[in-house]
Amino acid sequence: MPVTSVGIVGFGRFGQLCARHLTPHFKVVAYSRKNRTTHADGMGVQLVGLEECARQDIVIISVSISAFERVVEQIAAHVKEGALVIDVCSVKEHPVAVMERLLPATVRCVGSHPLFGPDTARDSVAGHTVALTPVRNAVLDDVRTFLERLGLNVIITTPEEHDVQMARSLALLHFVGSALAAIDIGRVTLSTATHARLLEVVDIVNNDSRQLIEDMHTYNRHAGTIRRELIKALEDLDHELTGAAAKRS
């Protein structure tokens, strides 16, 4: 079956990024609860209802992790036989399990996590990385080939391994960045290059929604363990430094 159309469910910043890079290759339609007409018109994307969006050859679900299951429930009856459904969540165990459970057996599924965002890949996705996790009715090779043609580095992994690694990287980064933002490390006159890098982390976190951070830690079952490891390490270090200071007083 020739693949000619893509439906993007969720037309926020990342959904728009997907559209920008897919319109040269497919007819792209999108569904959004908010009025995104100006953005869609500028990209040559047609805004349609949820049911029509779900009837395309490829359906990309670009919604918050916490909304993912509800959206899959809403579109499940409208996805056509043989269609490919792809998620772009920053966790993988949860959305993969949801797609396997709720989508008809005739629907093909692939889990994906683009390791970039609208700011870093605004002009090009070339050189960036995307993780793919197989779900069922394997079409992984076709998806991988297309993404590599766009210049993306593709890593095939399992949902569990993905979430383990994300707990130690992206989720931890947002946890630390949120804490640094809370204590307002600020832009000081006497700064160092390392301090400037910490401010970059704070800026990255501030550019993402609080919902994304909460979802990332709520739906990644490994994130809590890493948070506790970090907190324990900080408490141990604080105890050590407090003890050292006491010995000198």
Secondary structure, DSSP 8 states (H G I E B T S, - for coil): ----EEEEE--SHHHHHHHHHHTTTSEEEEE-SS--HHHHHHHT-EE--HHHHHTSSEEEE-S-HHHHHHHHHHHTTTS-TT-EEEE--S--HHHHHHHHHHS-TTSEEEEEEES--TTTTSS--TT-EEEEEEEES--HHHHHHHHHHTT-EEEE--HHHHHHHHHHTHHHHHHHHHHHHHHT----SS--HHHHHHHHHHHHHHHS-HHHHHHHHHS-TTHHHHHHHHHHHHHHHHHHHHHHHHHH-
